[in-house]
Each structure stands twice: as structure tokens, then as C-alpha cells.
């Protein structure tokens, strides 16, 4: 899995950092910071949940490779 974030779409809701703090953080302005663009399989469920919960559809998931 590859994770991508579009900070132009991010509205700083912070759901991603709450749900998957190993993968997402927030900068001082509240915008998403991607910590792990290629997260391990153990985190995939949380990453999918974060992408689903993001109110701005700023998180997209792509097949690895
Ligand atoms: S959940 Fe979406 S809008 Fe909120 S901080 Fe994360 S990427 Fe940004």
C-alpha cells in the first residue's frame, strides 16, 4: 500500500492523526503530515479507516509498487 495526502484538500480535522498516529501527524497549522507513505500491513486497516473518515477526501490509497 502507498499512501498519498493532498495538503491543498486537508482541512485540518485531524481524524487521520487520531486513527493512525503512526502514519499521520499534523503540522502547527493543523495540516496533515505524512509520516509513513509505505506503512506495514499491520497498519493498513487503520490507514483505510483514516482515509474513510477524512472529511476532505485528502487521503488516497494506491497499490504498492
Ligand atoms: S483527516 Fe483529512 S482533513 Fe483531517 S488532518 Fe487528516 S488529511 Fe487533513
Backbone and ligand atoms as CSV (ligand in chain L), in Angstrom:
chain,resi,resn,atom,element,x,y,z
A,1,UNK,N,N,0.842,-1.196,0.000
A,1,UNK,CA,C,0.000,0.000,0.000
A,1,UNK,C,C,0.878,1.247,0.000
A,2,UNK,N,N,0.533,2.195,-0.865
A,2,UNK,CA,C,1.164,3.513,-0.838
A,2,UNK,C,C,0.100,4.520,-0.428
A,3,UNK,N,N,0.482,5.416,0.452
A,3,UNK,CA,C,-0.431,6.444,0.935
A,3,UNK,C,C,-0.015,7.783,0.345
A,4,UNK,N,N,-0.998,8.560,-0.076
A,4,UNK,CA,C,-0.717,9.918,-0.539
A,4,UNK,C,C,-1.680,10.875,0.152
A,5,UNK,N,N,-1.199,12.066,0.444
A,5,UNK,CA,C,-2.074,13.087,1.019
A,5,UNK,C,C,-1.972,14.350,0.159
A,6,UNK,N,N,-3.086,15.045,0.030
A,6,UNK,CA,C,-3.115,16.308,-0.697
A,6,UNK,C,C,-3.383,17.409,0.320
A,7,UNK,N,N,-2.330,18.123,0.680
A,7,UNK,CA,C,-2.464,19.138,1.738
A,7,UNK,C,C,-3.305,20.319,1.277
A,8,UNK,N,N,-3.522,20.443,-0.037
A,8,UNK,CA,C,-4.419,21.512,-0.514
A,8,UNK,C,C,-5.859,21.196,-0.156
A,9,UNK,N,N,-6.174,19.902,-0.011
A,9,UNK,CA,C,-7.533,19.492,0.327
A,9,UNK,C,C,-7.730,19.392,1.837
A,10,UNK,N,N,-6.665,19.136,2.575
A,10,UNK,CA,C,-6.759,18.916,4.019
A,10,UNK,C,C,-7.360,20.141,4.699
A,11,UNK,N,N,-8.374,19.889,5.543
A,11,UNK,CA,C,-8.998,20.981,6.284
A,11,UNK,C,C,-8.648,20.899,7.769
A,12,UNK,N,N,-7.643,20.085,8.109
A,12,UNK,CA,C,-7.123,20.077,9.464
A,12,UNK,C,C,-8.022,19.434,10.492
A,13,UNK,N,N,-8.882,18.533,10.067
A,13,UNK,CA,C,-9.805,17.906,11.009
A,13,UNK,C,C,-9.076,16.997,11.990
A,14,UNK,N,N,-7.950,16.435,11.577
A,14,UNK,CA,C,-7.138,15.653,12.497
A,14,UNK,C,C,-7.594,14.229,12.717
A,15,UNK,N,N,-8.615,13.794,11.986
A,15,UNK,CA,C,-9.090,12.420,12.167
A,15,UNK,C,C,-7.987,11.407,11.867
A,16,UNK,N,N,-7.219,11.696,10.847
A,16,UNK,CA,C,-6.186,10.744,10.423
A,16,UNK,C,C,-5.164,10.526,11.540
A,17,UNK,N,N,-4.730,11.605,12.171
A,17,UNK,CA,C,-3.707,11.503,13.212
A,17,UNK,C,C,-4.253,10.812,14.464
A,18,UNK,N,N,-5.554,10.923,14.688
A,18,UNK,CA,C,-6.171,10.224,15.815
A,18,UNK,C,C,-6.260,8.733,15.540
A,19,UNK,N,N,-6.643,8.389,14.317
A,19,UNK,CA,C,-6.914,6.986,13.978
A,19,UNK,C,C,-5.625,6.219,13.702
A,20,UNK,N,N,-4.676,6.842,13.035
A,20,UNK,CA,C,-3.423,6.158,12.664
A,20,UNK,C,C,-2.234,7.078,12.933
A,21,UNK,N,N,-1.904,7.271,14.208
A,21,UNK,CA,C,-0.841,8.222,14.554
A,21,UNK,C,C,0.548,7.784,14.099
A,22,UNK,N,N,0.691,6.492,13.766
A,22,UNK,CA,C,1.992,6.038,13.249
A,22,UNK,C,C,2.223,6.526,11.819
A,23,UNK,N,N,1.133,6.870,11.157
A,23,UNK,CA,C,1.223,7.195,9.725
A,23,UNK,C,C,0.981,8.680,9.463
A,24,UNK,N,N,0.095,9.292,10.272
A,24,UNK,CA,C,-0.269,10.680,10.037
A,24,UNK,C,C,0.007,11.532,11.275
A,25,UNK,N,N,0.530,12.718,11.026
A,25,UNK,CA,C,0.668,13.717,12.075
A,25,UNK,C,C,0.085,15.013,11.522
A,26,UNK,N,N,0.109,16.046,12.342
A,26,UNK,CA,C,-0.353,17.352,11.880
A,26,UNK,C,C,0.721,18.388,12.165
A,27,UNK,N,N,0.882,19.318,11.240
A,27,UNK,CA,C,1.846,20.393,11.447
A,27,UNK,C,C,1.217,21.454,12.358
A,28,UNK,N,N,1.983,22.491,12.657
A,28,UNK,CA,C,1.484,23.517,13.578
A,28,UNK,C,C,0.205,24.158,13.088
A,29,UNK,N,N,0.025,24.234,11.773
A,29,UNK,CA,C,-1.202,24.822,11.220
A,29,UNK,C,C,-2.346,23.818,11.191
A,30,UNK,N,N,-2.079,22.582,11.594
A,30,UNK,CA,C,-3.128,21.575,11.617
A,30,UNK,C,C,-3.211,20.737,10.365
A,31,UNK,N,N,-2.371,21.047,9.383
A,31,UNK,CA,C,-2.426,20.270,8.141
A,31,UNK,C,C,-1.705,18.944,8.305
A,32,UNK,N,N,-2.182,17.988,7.566
A,32,UNK,CA,C,-1.656,16.630,7.680
A,32,UNK,C,C,-0.185,16.572,7.285
A,33,UNK,N,N,0.563,15.755,8.024
A,33,UNK,CA,C,1.945,15.432,7.693
A,33,UNK,C,C,2.016,13.916,7.552
A,34,UNK,N,N,2.459,13.466,6.407
A,34,UNK,CA,C,2.536,12.030,6.152
A,34,UNK,C,C,3.849,11.481,6.701
A,35,UNK,N,N,3.750,10.615,7.703
A,35,UNK,CA,C,4.947,10.065,8.343
A,35,UNK,C,C,5.437,8.797,7.659
A,36,UNK,N,N,4.493,8.019,7.130
A,36,UNK,CA,C,4.851,6.703,6.585
A,36,UNK,C,C,4.095,6.446,5.292
A,37,UNK,N,N,4.669,6.841,4.142
A,37,UNK,CA,C,3.972,6.646,2.868
A,37,UNK,C,C,3.821,5.181,2.477
A,38,UNK,N,N,4.640,4.315,3.070
A,38,UNK,CA,C,4.524,2.883,2.782
A,38,UNK,C,C,4.349,2.100,4.057
A,39,UNK,N,N,3.211,2.223,4.713
A,39,UNK,CA,C,3.044,1.617,6.044
A,39,UNK,C,C,3.019,0.091,5.986
A,40,UNK,N,N,3.455,-0.556,7.077
A,40,UNK,CA,C,3.423,-2.016,7.121
A,40,UNK,C,C,1.984,-2.538,7.160
A,41,UNK,N,N,1.822,-3.802,6.815
A,41,UNK,CA,C,0.497,-4.410,6.704
A,41,UNK,C,C,-0.308,-4.295,7.994
A,42,UNK,N,N,0.372,-4.302,9.122
A,42,UNK,CA,C,-0.336,-4.228,10.399
A,42,UNK,C,C,-1.088,-2.910,10.552
A,43,UNK,N,N,-0.717,-1.899,9.774
A,43,UNK,CA,C,-1.359,-0.586,9.883
A,43,UNK,C,C,-2.371,-0.325,8.778
A,44,UNK,N,N,-2.516,-1.257,7.835
A,44,UNK,CA,C,-3.365,-0.979,6.675
A,44,UNK,C,C,-4.818,-0.737,7.045
A,45,UNK,N,N,-5.336,-1.499,8.004
A,45,UNK,CA,C,-6.734,-1.320,8.382
A,45,UNK,C,C,-6.950,0.074,8.960
A,46,UNK,N,N,-6.011,0.517,9.796
A,46,UNK,CA,C,-6.140,1.848,10.390
A,46,UNK,C,C,-6.011,2.932,9.319
A,47,UNK,N,N,-5.127,2.711,8.351
A,47,UNK,CA,C,-4.960,3.702,7.282
A,47,UNK,C,C,-6.234,3.799,6.441
A,48,UNK,N,N,-6.844,2.645,6.141
A,48,UNK,CA,C,-8.102,2.669,5.382
A,48,UNK,C,C,-9.182,3.406,6.163
A,49,UNK,N,N,-9.237,3.145,7.446
A,49,UNK,CA,C,-10.220,3.821,8.298
A,49,UNK,C,C,-9.973,5.328,8.278
A,50,UNK,N,N,-8.715,5.738,8.374
A,50,UNK,CA,C,-8.388,7.164,8.355
A,50,UNK,C,C,-8.808,7.802,7.036
A,51,UNK,N,N,-8.544,7.111,5.933
A,51,UNK,CA,C,-8.930,7.648,4.627
A,51,UNK,C,C,-10.444,7.763,4.527
A,52,UNK,N,N,-11.165,6.757,5.060
A,52,UNK,CA,C,-12.630,6.797,5.032
A,52,UNK,C,C,-13.164,7.944,5.865
A,53,UNK,N,N,-12.519,8.208,6.986
A,53,UNK,CA,C,-13.033,9.198,7.940
A,53,UNK,C,C,-12.620,10.627,7.599
A,54,UNK,N,N,-11.626,10.791,6.744
A,54,UNK,CA,C,-11.178,12.143,6.401
A,54,UNK,C,C,-12.321,12.902,5.733
A,55,UNK,N,N,-12.762,14.011,6.318
A,55,UNK,CA,C,-13.924,14.728,5.781
A,55,UNK,C,C,-13.614,15.453,4.474
A,56,UNK,N,N,-12.355,15.576,4.136
A,56,UNK,CA,C,-11.958,16.353,2.955
A,56,UNK,C,C,-11.462,15.469,1.818
A,57,UNK,N,N,-11.519,14.156,2.011
A,57,UNK,CA,C,-11.006,13.224,0.998
A,57,UNK,C,C,-9.583,13.584,0.565
A,58,UNK,N,N,-8.779,13.945,1.550
A,58,UNK,CA,C,-7.409,14.364,1.266
A,58,UNK,C,C,-6.433,13.198,1.250
A,59,UNK,N,N,-6.887,12.019,1.689
A,59,UNK,CA,C,-6.016,10.842,1.765
A,59,UNK,C,C,-6.417,9.879,0.666
A,60,UNK,N,N,-5.456,9.484,-0.162
A,60,UNK,CA,C,-5.730,8.479,-1.181
A,60,UNK,C,C,-4.773,7.317,-1.002
A,61,UNK,N,N,-5.275,6.124,-1.312
A,61,UNK,CA,C,-4.511,4.883,-1.150
A,61,UNK,C,C,-4.289,4.259,-2.512
A,62,UNK,N,N,-3.087,3.732,-2.697
A,62,UNK,CA,C,-2.707,3.185,-4.002
A,62,UNK,C,C,-2.005,1.866,-3.785
A,63,UNK,N,N,-2.087,0.973,-4.764
A,63,UNK,CA,C,-1.350,-0.288,-4.630
A,63,UNK,C,C,0.151,-0.030,-4.565
A,64,UNK,N,N,0.840,-0.834,-3.784
A,64,UNK,CA,C,2.295,-0.695,-3.698
A,64,UNK,C,C,2.936,-1.036,-5.027
A,65,UNK,N,N,4.088,-0.484,-5.275
A,65,UNK,CA,C,4.828,-0.773,-6.477
A,65,UNK,C,C,4.416,0.129,-7.595
L,1,LIG,S1,S,-8.363,13.731,8.415
L,1,LIG,FE1,FE,-8.138,14.660,6.387
L,1,LIG,S2,S,-8.625,16.799,6.699
L,1,LIG,FE2,FE,-8.187,15.934,8.712
L,1,LIG,S3,S,-6.000,16.334,9.058
L,1,LIG,FE3,FE,-6.207,14.300,8.147
L,1,LIG,S4,S,-5.953,14.633,5.942
L,1,LIG,FE4,FE,-6.409,16.599,6.872
